[in-house]
Amino acid sequence: MKVRRVTTTEQALEALAEHGSAAQPLAGGTDVMVQLSRNEISPDVLVPINDLAELSTVETNGGVRVGALVTHETLAKGALGSGYRSIAEAAHTVGGWQTQAVGTLGGNICNASPAADTLPPLLVHDAELELRSSGGSRTLGLEEFLVGRRQTRRAPDELLVSVGLTPGAPRSGDVYLKVGRRSAVEVAIVGLAMRLVFDRNEIVSKARIALASVAAVPLRVRAAETLLEGEALDGHLLDEVSAAVLGATSPIDDLRASATYRRLLVPGLVRRAAGVCARRAGVSSPVEEAYQ
Ligand SMILES: Cc1cc2nc3c(=O)[nH]c(=O)nc-3n(C[C@H](O)[C@H](O)[C@H](O)COP(=O)(O)OP(=O)(O)OC[C@H]3O[C@@H](n4cnc5c(N)ncnc54)[C@H](O)[C@@H]3O)c2cc1C
C-alpha cells in the first residue's frame, strides 16, 4: 500500500481521479486505521487529506458551512453557535477526547455507519453536502447521500468538501440524545436528534426528527414530523409521534442491545427531546424532560 502525499485540494482530487476506487482518502483515520487493521478495507493508495486548510474552516454567515475536516472537538466546543446545539452534543459523544481531537465530521459522514452520532443532528438541520472531483462540484442532500451501511453515493474520485446547514430560526430548539452502555467511547444503542421551530402561539411550525442505530442508515422520520407540525406539544401527541417513529424504524439485535430494548427506549427519548427543544426555544411546555 502506497501513501500519496498531497498539500492542496487539487492534488488530492488528481490522486483520486488517477487511482479511482483503489484510493482511500484518510482524514483523522479513526475509522480507516481500524478497518485496515481488521482487513475490512485494502486500498492500494492512501491519500491523507488532513492538511488541506480549505476543508478545515467553519463559515457562519447567515447559514453555516462546515469544512469536512472540522474535528469533533471543534464542534463539541460550540463552533457552530447556539442554533446547532444538537451537533455539538453529538460531537461530544463521539468516542473519548482522543477520538474527538482527530476524528472529523467528513469522516463520520463518509464512513456512513448506522450508528454515526453526527448524522441525526445533521439530518435535522437539512444538511447539504458539497462533493468535488477534478471534473467539478455537486451538491447532494445528506439523506440522498446515505445508501446503506457504509455505503454512500460518493464517487471514488470525489472528496466531501463541506457541509451546508439550514440557518437557525427564532423560537427554535434542537437536541441530540444518545443512549449507550457507557457515556463515552461507546457507539449509540439509539441516538435521536430533534429540532422544533415554534410560532408566536407556541404551535410547532417546523419539526425534524432523525435517529441513529435503528435502521441500516441514520434516517429522518417524516411521518412523525408531520404529526407535530401545526400542533401544540402535549403528551398524547408525543405518544402518536413515538408510534410513528417506531413504525418507520427497524432496529436489530446486536452485541450492544436487543431490538426490543431499542424500541422500548424510543418513547422516552421522544418525550425528553421535545421537552428540551421547547425549553431551548423559550416555549412553555407541559412535556416533562425526564424519561417516563
Ligand atoms: C475508539 C473509537 C470510538 C469511536 N466512537 C464513535 C462514536 O461514539 N460515535 C461515532 O459516530 N463514531 C465513533 N467512532 C468512529 C470515528 O471516530 C468517526 O466516524 C469519525 O468521525 C471518523 O472521522 P475520521 O476523520 O477519523 O475519518 P477517517 O477514518 O479518516 O475516514 C472515514 C471514512 O471516510 C472517508 N473520508 C474521510 N474524509 C473524507 C472526505 N473529506 N471526503 C471523502 N471521503 C472521506 C475515508 O476514506 C473513510 O472511508 C469511534 C472510533 C474509535 C476508534
The ligand as an SDF file (V2000), in Angstrom:
LIG
                    3D

 53 58  0  0  0  0  0  0  0  0999 V2000
  -12.2840    4.3920   19.9130 C   0  0  0  0  0  0  0  0  0  0  0  0
  -13.2710    4.8860   18.9010 C   0  0  0  0  0  0  0  0  0  0  0  0
  -14.5020    5.2960   19.3230 C   0  0  0  0  0  0  0  0  0  0  0  0
  -15.4530    5.7680   18.3970 C   0  0  0  0  0  0  0  0  0  0  0  0
  -16.6720    6.1850   18.8480 N   0  0  0  0  0  0  0  0  0  0  0  0
  -17.5700    6.6630   17.9750 C   0  0  0  0  0  0  0  0  0  0  0  0
  -18.8330    7.1280   18.4480 C   0  0  0  0  0  0  0  0  0  0  0  0
  -19.1490    7.1120   19.6320 O   0  0  0  0  0  0  0  0  0  0  0  0
  -19.7020    7.6240   17.5290 N   0  0  0  0  0  0  0  0  0  0  0  0
  -19.4040    7.6790   16.1990 C   0  0  0  0  0  0  0  0  0  0  0  0
  -20.2320    8.1480   15.4220 O   0  0  0  0  0  0  0  0  0  0  0  0
  -18.2050    7.2460   15.7310 N   0  0  0  0  0  0  0  0  0  0  0  0
  -17.3010    6.7410   16.5820 C   0  0  0  0  0  0  0  0  0  0  0  0
  -16.0740    6.3010   16.1180 N   0  0  0  0  0  0  0  0  0  0  0  0
  -15.8170    6.3150   14.6670 C   0  0  0  0  0  0  0  0  0  0  0  0
  -14.9940    7.5130   14.1380 C   0  0  0  0  0  0  0  0  0  0  0  0
  -14.2450    8.1260   15.1530 O   0  0  0  0  0  0  0  0  0  0  0  0
  -15.8720    8.5800   13.4670 C   0  0  0  0  0  0  0  0  0  0  0  0
  -16.6460    8.0110   12.4560 O   0  0  0  0  0  0  0  0  0  0  0  0
  -15.0230    9.7350   12.9030 C   0  0  0  0  0  0  0  0  0  0  0  0
  -15.8260   10.8490   12.6760 O   0  0  0  0  0  0  0  0  0  0  0  0
  -14.3180    9.3770   11.6120 C   0  0  0  0  0  0  0  0  0  0  0  0
  -13.6000   10.5210   11.1800 O   0  0  0  0  0  0  0  0  0  0  0  0
  -12.0970   10.4020   10.6720 P   0  0  0  0  0  0  0  0  0  0  0  0
  -11.6770   11.7670   10.2960 O   0  0  0  0  0  0  0  0  0  0  0  0
  -11.2500    9.7010   11.6400 O   0  0  0  0  0  0  0  0  0  0  0  0
  -12.3510    9.5090    9.3700 O   0  0  0  0  0  0  0  0  0  0  0  0
  -11.3500    8.5160    8.6020 P   0  0  0  0  0  0  0  0  0  0  0  0
  -11.1470    7.2910    9.4020 O   0  0  0  0  0  0  0  0  0  0  0  0
  -10.1410    9.2320    8.1240 O   0  0  0  0  0  0  0  0  0  0  0  0
  -12.2830    8.2060    7.3170 O   0  0  0  0  0  0  0  0  0  0  0  0
  -13.5280    7.5420    7.4630 C   0  0  0  0  0  0  0  0  0  0  0  0
  -14.0890    7.2530    6.0650 C   0  0  0  0  0  0  0  0  0  0  0  0
  -14.4490    8.4680    5.4220 O   0  0  0  0  0  0  0  0  0  0  0  0
  -13.6710    8.6680    4.2160 C   0  0  0  0  0  0  0  0  0  0  0  0
  -13.4060   10.1090    4.2250 N   0  0  0  0  0  0  0  0  0  0  0  0
  -12.9590   10.8440    5.2690 C   0  0  0  0  0  0  0  0  0  0  0  0
  -12.9780   12.1550    4.9570 N   0  0  0  0  0  0  0  0  0  0  0  0
  -13.4250   12.2380    3.6760 C   0  0  0  0  0  0  0  0  0  0  0  0
  -13.6740   13.3380    2.7790 C   0  0  0  0  0  0  0  0  0  0  0  0
  -13.4970   14.6190    3.1430 N   0  0  0  0  0  0  0  0  0  0  0  0
  -14.1380   13.0710    1.5260 N   0  0  0  0  0  0  0  0  0  0  0  0
  -14.3580   11.7660    1.1540 C   0  0  0  0  0  0  0  0  0  0  0  0
  -14.1460   10.7020    1.9560 N   0  0  0  0  0  0  0  0  0  0  0  0
  -13.6860   10.9370    3.2070 C   0  0  0  0  0  0  0  0  0  0  0  0
  -12.4590    7.7520    4.3600 C   0  0  0  0  0  0  0  0  0  0  0  0
  -11.9250    7.3490    3.1160 O   0  0  0  0  0  0  0  0  0  0  0  0
  -13.0900    6.5860    5.1180 C   0  0  0  0  0  0  0  0  0  0  0  0
  -13.8280    5.7690    4.2270 O   0  0  0  0  0  0  0  0  0  0  0  0
  -15.1250    5.8060   17.0130 C   0  0  0  0  0  0  0  0  0  0  0  0
  -13.8630    5.3910   16.5890 C   0  0  0  0  0  0  0  0  0  0  0  0
  -12.9400    4.9230   17.5070 C   0  0  0  0  0  0  0  0  0  0  0  0
  -11.5830    4.4770   17.0400 C   0  0  0  0  0  0  0  0  0  0  0  0
  1  2  1  0
  2  3  1  0
  2 52  2  0
  3  4  2  0
  4  5  1  0
  4 50  1  0
  5  6  2  0
  6  7  1  0
  6 13  1  0
  7  8  2  0
  7  9  1  0
  9 10  1  0
 10 11  2  0
 10 12  1  0
 12 13  2  0
 13 14  1  0
 14 15  1  0
 14 50  1  0
 15 16  1  0
 16 17  1  0
 16 18  1  0
 18 19  1  0
 18 20  1  0
 20 21  1  0
 20 22  1  0
 22 23  1  0
 23 24  1  0
 24 25  2  0
 24 26  1  0
 24 27  1  0
 27 28  1  0
 28 29  2  0
 28 30  1  0
 28 31  1  0
 31 32  1  0
 32 33  1  0
 33 34  1  0
 33 48  1  0
 34 35  1  0
 35 36  1  0
 35 46  1  0
 36 37  1  0
 36 45  1  0
 37 38  2  0
 38 39  1  0
 39 40  1  0
 39 45  2  0
 40 41  1  0
 40 42  2  0
 42 43  1  0
 43 44  2  0
 44 45  1  0
 46 47  1  0
 46 48  1  0
 48 49  1  0
 50 51  2  0
 51 52  1  0
 52 53  1  0
M  END
$$$$
